[in-house]
Amino acid sequence: MIRKFEINELETVMEIWLDTNINTHDFINTSYWKENYNLVKEMLPDAIIFVYEDNNQIQGFIGLMGNYIAGIFINSNSQSKGIGKALLNYVKEYNSELLLQVYKKNLRAVNFYLREDFVVSKEQIDENTNEVELVMSWTK
């Protein structure tokens, strides 16, 4: 089931955020994610967040700031089971255009977004990590 995030679920969502970032971005030092944890935790309630829940357990979530996808994060035990696609399709229903940025080295995510009809509009350097990121967009 996909539903809106509730503030009392912040700790669970943040655990998924940290775990996913550390596991999928092995090219970025773990300390970067840990140092940004509190900042993200403060900002998260300002985003529109939808969680994917199964058996009363949050398996993943998607965060939006307007039509910008701040990220899709799936519990490591629940990846490759269609949850990210379900979350993405859910927000596609309510948006005519979506934008995001993804690290070029995160090939699994890049390929996922390409399969989901996103196109690369440009490459740029993330000033925080000095890594190349792709700016991608989707239009209905």
Secondary structure, DSSP 8 states (H G I E B T S, - for coil): -EEE--GGGHHHHHHHHHHHHHHH-TTS-HHHHHHHHHHHHHHGGGSEEEEEEETTEEEEEEEEETTEEEEEEE-GGGTTSSHHHHHHHHHHTT-SEEEEEEETT-HHHHHHHHHTT-EEEEEEEETTTTEEEEEEEEE-
